[in-house]
Amino acid sequence: MNRDESLRALDSRDPWDVLVIGGGASGLGAAVDAAARGYRTVLLEQHDFAKGTSSRSTKLIHGGVRYLKQGNLSLVLESLRERGRLLRNAPHLVSRLPFIVPVHRSWEKLYYGLGLKAYDGLSGRWSLGPSRVISREETLQHLPTVAANELRGGVRYFDGQFDDARLAICLAQTLSDLGGVALNYAPVLRFLKDNDRITDVVARDAESGNDFEVRARSVINATGVFTDAVRRLDDAGATPLITASRGAHIVVDRSFLPGDSALMVPETTDGRVLFAIPWHEHVVIGTTDSATDELSNEPHPFATEIEFLIENAARYLTKAPGVRDIRSAFAGLRPLVRASTDRRTSKLARDHTIVVSRSGLVTLTGGKWTTYRQMGEDAVNRAAEVGGLERRASATNEMLLHGARLVAGSKESAPTHWRGYGTDAEQLGQWADADPSLAAQLHPRLPYRAVEIVWAARREMARTVEDVLARRTRALFLDARAAIDMAPKVASILGSELGRDANWEREQIAAFTTLAHGYCLE
Ligand SMILES: Cc1cc2nc3c(=O)[nH]c(=O)nc-3n(C[C@H](O)[C@H](O)[C@H](O)COP(=O)(O)OP(=O)(O)OC[C@H]3O[C@@H](n4cnc5c(N)ncnc54)[C@H](O)[C@@H]3O)c2cc1C
């Protein structure tokens, strides 16, 4: 995947079959599905892939236990099926994780036990293992820091966990492997029409400042919380389709939740679900759910959200994190399909919606990471109809994603997190063997090596220090201060890979440091 090559491919005046706007889960899923059917496909992302919501999730590939409680069986079934497919198609990035619901009253064992048995039942052949009620002792063995006061036991079940931004990069690489084109830093500015039908998209190469036109038979709008802004580029009077809900997370050291399981609290003080999940040798605690009108790719967690997470963590963990223990705090915005004018967002549907406007613009919105593949398939079906493309069936059901074939990191000396690179880990290892300076770890608190920066620049279209530290590695999300410390080294390696000067490096360090301070709480 190379940005200059993508730009050159866009010079072509031959119309593309499918043009996707937005490089998050939804857009990447649609683009991969289109390219896998053999359609000529291009994806344009205004910032970096997964810059928006798709790098800010709770990192779960799940059926959604709480949708079961809401009685949304079709969504749970679809999610469980997709969870199974994803575990098979991207085993390097998605894995099975045990979760424990601690119980404090005897009726809860029955209530949650039965609910999770129903979850198992719905999983059918995609089940990740049977859930079961466990004793107090076993609960403490799996979750040594869970609050033991009045603890009666727990219910243990299985769900999927993943690295969201790395899966997005993997999808962009899959798109490229399939002959499609992905371009980051390319905002779509407007549409050109003939007889009220969209014929071209006008976009900007944000690096050079040059605008360019791309001809396309069908256009998919998959722009998350910016869905309505793009719909208004097509029709200034378009009715708003989505509403946004904020969710925040905090990240702390693994010592706050040692053991092999995640903690799941089905109902916190205000009725929300709370997770504490081991992730990349840290613990992610979240999330919140509140309506917001402020749409941004870089939302900041509110002090009230942090307080809520700290307070509830203290309720369920013996070792409760304080503000000073927080290594990183981040927020994301869910694009939720408007069901009505009701502002209580946790009651809105998580199902995805596809709307086709008079101009032929296919808008894909709502849904969740877990169901991105199905969302993409549905959107491409509509785009093919609208664009008059030859009918071809989706081919992504059983398609392995980039790097999936071999469970990498098998070489003993390879860092364990290289598993996420899949088959590419072998080449990373070869580069590091050939130049030992590339094997150097960049920060004592994080496992990332210099070779990963080189790899990100050459193979993963990383263009800025932020791309590397936030989404190619997950340094910013795991430990924002360590990420700030790493920035000069990253700027120097990336600068030399991209042929940039010292001034660029200084600007990059300053911009990243300012951004990363938003993830630090002190
Ligand atoms: C707090 C939180 C926790 C979540 N946890 C989970 C979870 O654990 N599991 C799960 O399955 N789901 C989860 N979700 C849901 C999931 O993260 C989202 O549904 C999904 O990431 C949305 O992807 P998207 O592609 O629609 O939006 P985005 O990821 O926001 O992507 C849209 C992209 O469009 C780009 N764009 C916008 N305008 C333009 C333009 N004019 N030109 C070009 N590009 C443009 C943006 O820059 C952005 O990158 C969570 C969501 C939140 C908020």
The ligand as an SDF file (V2000), in Angstrom:
LIG
                    3D

 53 58  0  0  0  0  0  0  0  0999 V2000
  -17.2090    4.5000   22.5420 C   0  0  0  0  0  0  0  0  0  0  0  0
  -17.5230    3.4990   21.4840 C   0  0  0  0  0  0  0  0  0  0  0  0
  -17.2880    2.1500   21.7080 C   0  0  0  0  0  0  0  0  0  0  0  0
  -17.5800    1.2110   20.7220 C   0  0  0  0  0  0  0  0  0  0  0  0
  -17.2710   -0.0890   20.9370 N   0  0  0  0  0  0  0  0  0  0  0  0
  -17.5260   -1.0110   20.0010 C   0  0  0  0  0  0  0  0  0  0  0  0
  -17.1440   -2.3570   20.1990 C   0  0  0  0  0  0  0  0  0  0  0  0
  -16.5270   -2.7120   21.2040 O   0  0  0  0  0  0  0  0  0  0  0  0
  -17.4610   -3.2480   19.2330 N   0  0  0  0  0  0  0  0  0  0  0  0
  -18.1260   -2.8920   18.0950 C   0  0  0  0  0  0  0  0  0  0  0  0
  -18.4220   -3.7630   17.2890 O   0  0  0  0  0  0  0  0  0  0  0  0
  -18.4490   -1.5900   17.8390 N   0  0  0  0  0  0  0  0  0  0  0  0
  -18.1650   -0.6570   18.7700 C   0  0  0  0  0  0  0  0  0  0  0  0
  -18.4600    0.6630   18.5440 N   0  0  0  0  0  0  0  0  0  0  0  0
  -19.0680    1.0310   17.2690 C   0  0  0  0  0  0  0  0  0  0  0  0
  -18.0260    1.1630   16.1470 C   0  0  0  0  0  0  0  0  0  0  0  0
  -16.8190    1.6690   16.6410 O   0  0  0  0  0  0  0  0  0  0  0  0
  -18.5840    2.0920   15.0720 C   0  0  0  0  0  0  0  0  0  0  0  0
  -19.8490    1.6360   14.6760 O   0  0  0  0  0  0  0  0  0  0  0  0
  -17.6940    2.1320   13.8450 C   0  0  0  0  0  0  0  0  0  0  0  0
  -16.3530    2.3510   14.1820 O   0  0  0  0  0  0  0  0  0  0  0  0
  -18.1740    3.2500   12.9220 C   0  0  0  0  0  0  0  0  0  0  0  0
  -17.3750    3.2210   11.7740 O   0  0  0  0  0  0  0  0  0  0  0  0
  -17.6460    4.2250   10.5850 P   0  0  0  0  0  0  0  0  0  0  0  0
  -16.7600    3.8210    9.4840 O   0  0  0  0  0  0  0  0  0  0  0  0
  -19.1110    4.2530   10.3030 O   0  0  0  0  0  0  0  0  0  0  0  0
  -17.2640    5.6500   11.1630 O   0  0  0  0  0  0  0  0  0  0  0  0
  -15.8070    6.2790   11.3580 P   0  0  0  0  0  0  0  0  0  0  0  0
  -14.8530    5.3100   11.9390 O   0  0  0  0  0  0  0  0  0  0  0  0
  -15.9750    7.5550   12.0990 O   0  0  0  0  0  0  0  0  0  0  0  0
  -15.3170    6.5500    9.8870 O   0  0  0  0  0  0  0  0  0  0  0  0
  -15.8330    7.5840    9.0870 C   0  0  0  0  0  0  0  0  0  0  0  0
  -14.6700    8.1790    8.3270 C   0  0  0  0  0  0  0  0  0  0  0  0
  -15.1590    9.0620    7.3240 O   0  0  0  0  0  0  0  0  0  0  0  0
  -14.1890   10.0650    7.1650 C   0  0  0  0  0  0  0  0  0  0  0  0
  -14.7900   11.2140    6.4690 N   0  0  0  0  0  0  0  0  0  0  0  0
  -15.7260   12.0530    6.9400 C   0  0  0  0  0  0  0  0  0  0  0  0
  -16.0230   12.9980    6.0170 N   0  0  0  0  0  0  0  0  0  0  0  0
  -15.2500   12.7350    4.9320 C   0  0  0  0  0  0  0  0  0  0  0  0
  -15.0730   13.3620    3.6670 C   0  0  0  0  0  0  0  0  0  0  0  0
  -15.7630   14.4540    3.3280 N   0  0  0  0  0  0  0  0  0  0  0  0
  -14.1700   12.8360    2.7990 N   0  0  0  0  0  0  0  0  0  0  0  0
  -13.4600   11.7220    3.1190 C   0  0  0  0  0  0  0  0  0  0  0  0
  -13.5830   11.1090    4.3140 N   0  0  0  0  0  0  0  0  0  0  0  0
  -14.4650   11.5970    5.2130 C   0  0  0  0  0  0  0  0  0  0  0  0
  -13.7720   10.3830    8.5940 C   0  0  0  0  0  0  0  0  0  0  0  0
  -12.5260   11.0540    8.6490 O   0  0  0  0  0  0  0  0  0  0  0  0
  -13.7470    8.9990    9.2190 C   0  0  0  0  0  0  0  0  0  0  0  0
  -12.4520    8.4150    9.1970 O   0  0  0  0  0  0  0  0  0  0  0  0
  -18.1510    1.6230   19.5010 C   0  0  0  0  0  0  0  0  0  0  0  0
  -18.3780    2.9790   19.2650 C   0  0  0  0  0  0  0  0  0  0  0  0
  -18.0480    3.9100   20.2440 C   0  0  0  0  0  0  0  0  0  0  0  0
  -18.2460    5.3560   19.9870 C   0  0  0  0  0  0  0  0  0  0  0  0
  1  2  1  0
  2  3  1  0
  2 52  2  0
  3  4  2  0
  4  5  1  0
  4 50  1  0
  5  6  2  0
  6  7  1  0
  6 13  1  0
  7  8  2  0
  7  9  1  0
  9 10  1  0
 10 11  2  0
 10 12  1  0
 12 13  2  0
 13 14  1  0
 14 15  1  0
 14 50  1  0
 15 16  1  0
 16 17  1  0
 16 18  1  0
 18 19  1  0
 18 20  1  0
 20 21  1  0
 20 22  1  0
 22 23  1  0
 23 24  1  0
 24 25  2  0
 24 26  1  0
 24 27  1  0
 27 28  1  0
 28 29  2  0
 28 30  1  0
 28 31  1  0
 31 32  1  0
 32 33  1  0
 33 34  1  0
 33 48  1  0
 34 35  1  0
 35 36  1  0
 35 46  1  0
 36 37  1  0
 36 45  1  0
 37 38  2  0
 38 39  1  0
 39 40  1  0
 39 45  2  0
 40 41  1  0
 40 42  2  0
 42 43  1  0
 43 44  2  0
 44 45  1  0
 46 47  1  0
 46 48  1  0
 48 49  1  0
 50 51  2  0
 51 52  1  0
 52 53  1  0
M  END
$$$$
